[in-house]
Amino acid sequence: MLPSLDLGLIGNCSFAGLIDKRASIVWACMPHLDDDPVFSALLGGNAPEYGRYDIELIDQHGDIEQHYLRNTAILRTVLTDRAGNSVEIIDFAPRFEQFGRTFCPQMLIRYLRPLQGHPRIRIKLRPLFNYGALHPTVTHGSHHIRYVGETQALRLTTNAPVTSILNETPFFLEQDTTLLLGADESITRSIPEVGRSFLEDTKAYWENWVRNLWVPYEWQDVVIRAAITLKLNAFEDTGAVIAAVTTSLPESAHSGRNWDYRYCWLRDACFVVAALNQVGTTQTMEDFIRYIINIASDSQDGYLQPVYRINGSDKLDERIVDSLPGYRGMGPVRIGNEAYLQAQNDVYGSVILAAGHMFLDQRLPRQGDKGLFSRLEVLGEKAVQVFDQPDAGLWEYRGRSEVHTFSSVMCWAACNTLALIANHLGLEQRCAYWQHHADHIHRIIDKRAWNEERQSYVAAFEGDTMDASLLLLSRLGFINAGDPRFASTVQAIEEELRDGDFLYRYIAPDDFGVPEVSFTVCTFWYIDALAALGRRDEARRLYEKLVASRNHLGLLSEDIVTDNGELWGNFPQTYSMVGLINSARLLSRPWEEVF
């Protein structure tokens, strides 16, 4: 069976794993989100035998039931055999409050329960290290198995028969069974007790977290699942937010557009924390602001990379690994991302927009002060310097650079936000200073990015091609939605980038040719633009189309094939999950109309 993106995500804001419909863990980077994938079968080609963690039901037959426990990150799978015997598999990563702090260990728990009859199962636990290149050394004791690599070791502690796991022989599941896989540390408590208590506490944690979300009246389940997914893409220890938990899932078949997304793009993360803030969860935003302030404080002359490691490191040297053939055999598999070397001038606006919450959001316990404002001004000065300079743009072109309109608009947003902050702090001279720069940049963009012949803003200064990021001009406050120039820009994007119910980010050839699939978040931007223009019925129809495009567990990837709806690209993509939240909030009927 070919791999697909019919996958479920589990995690605890320290690491994450992906589980397929057959309850096989096919991807998990441990101990952290951007570390070596100890389970890498997702990139193992057409017939991966290792790098996976299977619970097989002998003579399994019929439909497989799989869903999340309501309002949690806990995945439940039920397998049934030809005789009607069935087993329930509960998968999760522990996360709950303990001793006044959040407990999120490097531990993946599988809880097995016979539901009906006498199910006979086989457990295949086959981790690999060094990106699929190294088979571990295996040792064991009476209730544990150790998998040892060159620099890492995993320990499985279980009340299942260890010999059956070592030899991969079937056995009858007669009682509830717990499998604790994590760091090479002894478990000093009863194994079943650990499994039960961690499950109960983790379930309670997620239910309480969801209870405090602000959700629209319509599409509540969609928004809740999207919010949980975004939370799982946040690395709580530093505050970084990754773009996706995977690397090298191609944007389309045999495209070569295979990139490592397990890092923190400041732009993407800004969208994520803004979406989570809109549904009332501020902690991820506070953590991310801490992350970017630390990065900004270490920058030279205000320069920022577009992307950093989750530990804040600025080195992401890119290489190709030969030990993994790639998703469906479609390599290459890349580790690292050379985008960190690019100039992407929108990054200054992203950081300042995110940090602006520290000054303007009264819910936050720690408010921004003049000292923080001064540090942000250094970034603002950089935005003034580069707003009309060529860069790789938000789409990270590797073969060309232009003065991209979106990058320039984000530099305007940096200055405009600094003016708002200065006004809030009562700094009249600084407010006037930054407003002057914002007005100047605005005039230049209006002059150089507006194409009179097309009656539209265009992708780059003095250009004539379209870019879906122009749909954000109204949301960013650069232009009012009622301005005829915004409506005509949306119309031009429709004519050039829309394919059925989906949008491409651009159609001009790039380093890899002409894009072949739609870019999911761009369709959400289009939906939001339609709503802003008063075309709500059309926007709602397209939103329902995207909701229906999610996989069976409510998750979206980076790209969608326009003619058959197949998901491609890194998964689950935070940009796409952000779109589910933002569009639902814009389009839902208000609660006031219901009660």
N, C-alpha and C positions, 0 to 999 in steps of 0.2 A: 504494500500500500504506500503510495506517495505521501510524503509529509505534506501537511497543510497548516493553515493558520487557525484551524478549529482547536484552539488552545485556551486553557485557563491559566490565569496568573495568580500565584500565591506569593507571599512575602511578608516582611516585618519592618521595612524601612532600613534594613541593614543588608539583606540579600533578597533575591527573588528567584522563582522557578516557574517553568511553563510545563503544563500537563496536558496530554492529548486526550482524545475521547476514550481511549482504551485504558486510561489511568496510568499511562507511562509518563514518567518525568523525563522530558527530552531536552531540557535546557535548565541549567542552574549555575550561576556564578557565585562561588563561595570563597572566602567568607563575606566579600562585599560585592556590590552591584557591578563593578568593573573589573573584577578579578577573573582568574582562570576558570572557565566553565568546567566544573567537574562532571556535569552531564551535558554533552554536546551533540547528541544524536540528531538534533534538529538540523545541524550542518553536516551530518554524516553521509549525505548522498542519498541514493535511492534505496539502499538496503543496509542501514546502519545496524551493527550487531552490538556495539559497545557505546559507552557514553550515555547510558540510560538506566532507568530504575523502573522495572516492570512488576506489576502484580497481575499475573495471568490466571484467569479462571479456566480450568481444563474443560474443554468442550463448550466454551462460551458460545452463545447463540442468541440471536435476536437483537432487539434494540438495546442500546446502552442509555441509561438514565444518568444525566449529569447536570448539576446546577450548584450555585453557591447557596450556602445557608443564608437565609434572608438577612440582608444588611450587614454582611461580614465579608472577609477575605478568605473564608473557609470553603473549600471545594468538596462536594459530595458526588461520588460516582457509584452507581449500582450496576454490577455485572450479573447476568443470569445464564445458566447453562441449559442444555437441551432438555434436561430432566426437571427443570424448574428450580434447581438449587441456586441461591443467589448470595452475593457478598456485597457489603457496603464498605466503601473506602473513603475515609475522611482525610483530606490533605490540608495541612496548614503550617505556618511558621509562627511560633509563639510570640505574642506581643501583648503585654498588659502592665499595669502599674504594680510595682512591688518595692517596698522599702523607700517610698517617696520618690521613685524614679521609674522610667519606662524600661521594662525588661524585654529585650529583643535579642536573644542569643542566636548564635550560628547553629540553628537546629531546625531540621525539617522533620515533621512528625507525620507518620502514616498510621491511622487507626483503623483496623480491620474488624468487621463484625459480621458473623453469619446471620443473614436475614431469614433465610428459608432453607430447610433441608440440611444437607451436608455438603457444602461447596468444597471442591478440591482445588487448591491453588498452587501455583509455582511462583516463587519470588526470584527475580533476576536483578541483582544489584551489581552494576558494572560501571563504576566510575572510571574516568580517565583523567590524567593530569597533563599539563603543558600543552593545552589546546589539542587534545586528542592524540598526542604523540607518545604518551607514557602510560603503560599499564602499571597499576600499583602493585607493591608487594603486599600480600595478604597474610595476616596472622589472626588468631582468634583465641577466645577464652570460652568459659561456660555459657555466658550470656552476651558476648560481644564479638564483633569482627572489626579488625583494623585494616584500613586501606592506606598504605604509606607510599608517598611519592618523594621526590627529591627535597621539596621545601614545604610540603603540606601533608597532613594526615587526617583522615576521617575515621570516626568510630560509629559503628552501628551497635546500639544496645537494644535488646529485644527479649520478649518472652516467647517468641516463635522459636521453633527448633533450629538452632544454629547450623547443624549439619545439613539440613534440607536447604538452607540458604546457600551455604558454601558449595554444595553439589548441584544446586538448582533442580532438586528433585521435588515432585509434587507431594503435598500432604493435605489431609483433611483439616479444614478450619473448624475446630470444635468449640472455640471460645473466643472472646474478644482478644485481639492481639495488637500490641503496640510496637512500632518500629521507630526508634529515635536515632536519627542520623545527624551528626554534627561534629564539633571539635573533638579532638582525641583526649577526652576527659571522662573520668569515671562518673557514673550515675549512682549516687549514694542512697536514693530513695527507691521504693518499690516502682518497678517499671510501669505497671498498669496505673498506679496512683499518679505518677508523673504525667502520663498520657491524658488521663481523665481531667486532672486539675488544670493542666495547661490548656486543654480544649475548652473547658468551661470558662476560664479566665480570659482567654483570647476571644471567645464568642462574646462575652460581656463587654470587653473593651470596644470591639467594633460596633456593637449595638449602641453603646453609649456615645461613641463618636458620631455615628449617623444621627442619633437623636438630636444633636445640636446643630445639624445642618439646616440652612435655609433653602428650601426647595420650592420650585414653582408648583402650581396646582397640577398641571399636566406634565406627563413624562417623568413622574417622580422616580420610578425605578431606573430609568435611563440616567438621570442626573446622579442618583446615589451610586450606581455602579461606576460611573465615570469619575466621581469624586474619590471613591475608594481606590480606583486604579491610579489616579494621579498621586494620591498619598503614598502608594507603594513604590512609586518612581522617585521618591524623595529619600536621600541618604541623610538620616536624621543627625548623625554624629557631627557632620560639618554644615549641614543646611543645603548642600548641593541638590539639584533636581536634574535627573538625566532625561534624555530625549526618548529613550526606549531601553528595554532590558536586553536587547539583542544586538548582534553585529552581523553584517553581511547578508541579511535577507534581501535579495535583489528587488529593486523597484518594479521590475517586470522581467519576464522570462528571457534569460540569456542576454540581459542588457549590460552586464558589467558594472551597473550602478549599485555596487555592494559596499556599504559604508558601516563603520563602527559607530553606533549611536549611544554607547553606554557612558557618555560623558555629559558634562553640564554646559550646554549652550546658554549663554546669558540671555539671549533673546527668547529662546523657547521657555526657559524657566520663568522669565518675566510674565509670559502669557499664562503659565501654569499657576503661579501664585496669585495672579489677578483673578483667575477663575475660582480658585479655592476661596479667596477672600470674598467673592461675590456670593458664595454659599455659606459664608459665616465661619469658616475655619481659618483662624489667623496664625496659628502656630507655625505652619509650613512657611508662610510669608515671613514671619519674624526670623525663622532659622535661615531662610535664603538671604534676607537682608544682612544678617550677620556674615554669611558666606561672602557676599559680594563686597561688603565693606572691608573685610580682611584682604580680599584680592586687590581692591582699589588702593588700599593703603600701601601695598607692596609694589604697585606699578611705578614705572619710571616715566616722569613727565605726563602722567595721566593716561598713558597708552594702555589699552585693554585688548586682549585677545578675544575672539568670538567664543572660544570654548576652552574649558579647563577640566582637569581630572576632578573626581569627586573629593579628593583630599586637598584640592586647591593648587596642585602642581600645574605648571605651565608647559610641561613637556608631554606631547602625545605623538611621538615619532611613529609613523605609519609603516607597517610591514605586512607582507603576505605570508600566511602560514600554509605549508603544503600538506600538513597532517590531516586537514579536514577538506573534503571535496566541495562542500557547500550545500546549500539548500537545494534539494532535488538534483544534486550534482552540479549546480550552477555556481561555480566559483567566480572570482577568487574570494577567499575568506581574509578579510583585512582586520588587523589589530592596530589600534591607534587611529588618528585622523589628522591628516596634513592640513585640514582647515584651520588648525591652530596657528599656522604661519600666515594666514591670509589677513588682509585688511578688510574688515567688514564694519563700515563706519556707523551703522545703525546701533552698534553695541552701546554707545554712550547714552543714547536715549533710553535704551532698555534698562540700563542700570539706574539711571536717575528717575525714571518712571517708577521702578520698583521701590527705590529708597524713599521716594516721595511719600509713601504710605506712613513712614516713621513720623512725618511732620503733620500729616493731614488726617490720619485715622485715629480718632480719640480712643478707640478700644485698646490700642496697644499700650502695655504697661510702661514701656520705655519710649519716650518721645524724642524725636530728633531735636538737636540743639544747634547753636551757631557753630560749634566745632565740627559737627558732621556736615553742616551746610558748606563750610569752607572746603572740606575734602571733596564734596561733590562739585564745587565750583571748578576744581582742577580738571575734572572730567568734562565739564561744560566748556571750558576753554579749548579742550581738545576737539569737541564737537564743532566749535566755531572755526577751528583751523581746517577741518577735513570735510565740511559739509558739501563742498563743491569739488572734491577730489575723487578720482577714480577708485573703485574698490571691487571686490569680488561679489558684493551684494549678498542678500539673505539667502539666495539659492546657491551660493558658494561655487560660482564658475571657476574652473581651474585653468581655463585656457584664454581668458580675456578679462579685461577690467573696463568699467565705464563709470560715469557718474550716475549712479542708480537713484532714481527718484525716491524710492522707499528709504534708502539710507539717509538722503538729505532731509526727508520729512522727519525721520527719527532724530536727527540732529536739531531740527527746529523744535521737536517735542522736548529735547533736553533743555534748551534755553527757556522755552515756555514754562516748563515745570519748575525750573529754578526761579523764575520770576514769581510764580505762585507761592513757592516756599518762602522766598524773601519777603513777600507781602505778608504772609502768615506770621513771620518772625518780627515784623515791624521794621524791616531793613529797607527803607524807602529808596536809598541810592542804589543798592544792589538790585532791587526790583526793577528800577528804571533801566539799569545797565543790561540786565538779561532780557527785558522786554524789547529793548533796542535791537539786540542781536536777533531775537526771535522774529521781529518784524522785518529785519533785513533779509534773513534767510527765506522767509515766506515770500518776499518780493522776487528774489532770485529764482525760487522754484516755480512761481507762477509764470515767470518770463521764459525760463529755459526748459521746463518740463511739460508745458502746455503745447500741444500740437494743434495749430489752428485748422489745418486741413482735415484732421481726424475729429476735431472738436472733442478732444480728450487729453487728459494727462497720459503720459506714456512712460515706458519702463525706465528710460534713461534720458538725460538732458540731450536736447536736439535730436531725439530719436523718433521712431515711428512704429515701434512694436509695443504690444501690450504685456502686462505683468499683473497677475492676480492680486499681488500685494497692494495695488492701487485701490482695491475695494476697502482698505482700511483707512483711507483718508478721512472719512467722516468720523469713524469711531475714535481716531486719534485727536480729533478736534481741529484738524488742519483746514477743513472746509465743512460748511454746514450742509446737512443732507438735503436741505431745500434749495441749495444753489444749483442752477441748471447745469453747471459744469460737472457736478458729481453725477447727476442723472445721465448725462451724455457719456461720461467715462464708463459708467456701469454698462451702458448700451454697447459701447465699443468692445468691452471685455466679453460681453455676451456673444457678440458676433464673431470674435476671434478665438475665444478660449472655451466656450461651452460646447460640450459634446453630449447630447441627450440630457440627462439629469445631473451631469458631473462637469467639473471644471478642471482644465489643465492649469498648471502654474504659469506656463508660457509654452509657445509652440515653436519659437525660433530654435534652430539647431544649436546645440551646445557641444561640449567636449566629447559626448557619447552619441551624438546624432539628435534626432527629433524625439522628444518624450513620447512614450507609447501609452501611458496610463494617466488617469486623473490623480491629482494630489488632493487627498481627502480634506485637509483643512481649508483649501481654497473654495471648495463647495460650501463649506460653512460660512466663510467670509461673504460669499455671494448671497447666501440666505439672509445673513444679517443686513447686507446692503439693501436687499429687496424689502426687508421689514422697515428699514429706515426711509425708504422711498414710498412706503404705504402700500406695497404689493404683498400684503400679508397672506392672502390665500395661496398665492404661488409659493411664497416662502414656506408656509406650513406643509404644502405638498412635497416640496423638495426635502424638508427636514424629515418627514415621515419616510421618505425613500432612504435617507442615510441611516435612520434608526433601523430600518429593515435590512440594511447592508451589514450590520454588525454580525459577528459570529454568534453561535448559539448561547454564549455566555455574556453577550453584551459588550464585546471588545472590538475595537477597530485598529487597523494597521495604518501605515503611512499612505498607501496607494490603493486604488480600486480600478479594476479593468472596466471600461465603460460599457462593453457589450454584454458581459455576463456577471458582473458584480463580484468577481473573485478578488480576494484580498491579497495584496503583495506589499513588500517593503517591511521595514523593521516594525516590531510588534511588542506590546501594544504601544502605539505612538501617542505621546502625550499631547502633541498638537491636535490630533484628531479627537481625543477625549475632551480637551478643552472646548472644541467646537460644539460637542454635544451639550455641554453645560451652558455656554453663552447663548446659543440659539434657542434652547428651551426657555431660558429666562426671558428672552425677548418676545417669544411667540406665544407663550402660555397665557391662557385666560387668568386674570388676577384672582386671588383668593376672595377678594371682596365681592366678586360676582357670584361666588358659590355660597358664601355664608352671609 
